[in-house]
Amino acid sequence: MKKTLLLVAFAGLALASCRKDRTCECKTTSDQPGFTSETTVRTWKDVKKKDAVKACQSYSSKTTAPVASPYSYGEDCELK
């Protein structure tokens, strides 16, 4: 009985510790002359790491305007 209670308590603690505040840092980049990069920080509260990684990666992008501009723009995001 003690082993079962201890196992249940440990499992509950392990699951509770998986969720915490996560921070995603995104840096905007471009090869356009005179472009000033910018850093954006997004914070999610009480989330699992795998969910935060997916959300953070969804903000990453890279685009190139086909005709209007020969320059590319992007946002590189990383979970901190």
C-alpha positions as CSV (number, residue, x, y, z in Angstrom):
1,M,0.0,0.0,0.0
2,K,2.8,2.4,0.9
3,K,4.6,1.6,-2.4
4,T,1.4,2.3,-4.4
5,L,0.8,5.7,-2.6
6,L,4.5,6.6,-3.1
7,L,4.3,5.7,-6.8
8,V,1.1,7.7,-7.3
9,A,2.6,10.7,-5.5
10,F,5.8,10.5,-7.5
11,A,3.9,10.2,-10.8
12,G,1.8,13.2,-9.9
13,L,4.8,15.3,-9.1
14,A,6.5,14.3,-12.3
15,L,3.5,15.3,-14.4
16,A,3.1,18.6,-12.5
17,S,6.7,19.5,-13.1
18,C,6.4,19.1,-16.9
19,R,4.4,22.3,-17.2
20,K,6.0,25.6,-16.6
21,D,6.4,29.0,-18.2
22,R,8.2,28.9,-21.5
23,T,9.7,31.7,-23.5
24,C,10.1,31.9,-27.3
25,E,12.6,34.4,-28.7
26,C,12.2,35.4,-32.4
27,K,14.6,37.5,-34.3
28,T,13.5,39.2,-37.5
29,T,16.1,39.2,-40.3
30,S,16.5,40.6,-43.8
31,D,19.2,41.0,-46.4
32,Q,17.8,44.4,-47.4
33,P,20.4,47.2,-46.9
34,G,19.8,49.3,-43.9
35,F,17.4,46.8,-42.3
36,T,17.5,46.8,-38.5
37,S,16.8,43.4,-36.9
38,E,14.3,43.2,-34.1
39,T,13.8,40.6,-31.4
40,T,10.3,39.6,-30.2
41,V,9.8,37.6,-27.0
42,R,6.6,35.5,-26.5
43,T,5.8,33.8,-23.2
44,W,3.4,31.0,-22.5
45,K,2.4,30.1,-19.0
46,D,2.0,26.6,-17.6
47,V,2.7,24.6,-20.8
48,K,4.5,21.5,-21.7
49,K,7.8,21.8,-23.5
50,K,6.7,19.9,-26.6
51,D,3.6,22.2,-27.0
52,A,5.8,25.3,-26.5
53,V,8.3,24.0,-29.1
54,K,5.5,23.5,-31.7
55,A,4.1,27.0,-31.0
56,C,7.4,28.7,-31.1
57,Q,8.4,27.0,-34.4
58,S,5.1,28.1,-36.0
59,Y,6.3,31.7,-35.8
60,S,9.5,30.9,-37.8
61,S,9.2,31.9,-41.5
62,K,11.2,33.0,-44.5
63,T,9.7,34.9,-47.4
64,T,11.0,36.4,-50.6
65,A,8.9,38.8,-52.6
66,P,8.7,37.4,-56.2
67,V,8.6,40.6,-58.2
68,A,8.3,43.7,-56.0
69,S,11.5,43.2,-54.0
70,P,14.7,41.1,-54.5
71,Y,15.2,40.9,-50.7
72,S,14.2,38.1,-48.3
73,Y,12.8,38.5,-44.9
74,G,12.6,36.0,-42.1
75,E,11.8,35.3,-38.5
76,D,14.0,32.8,-36.7
77,C,12.4,31.6,-33.4
78,E,14.0,29.6,-30.6
79,L,12.6,28.3,-27.3
80,K,14.7,29.6,-24.4
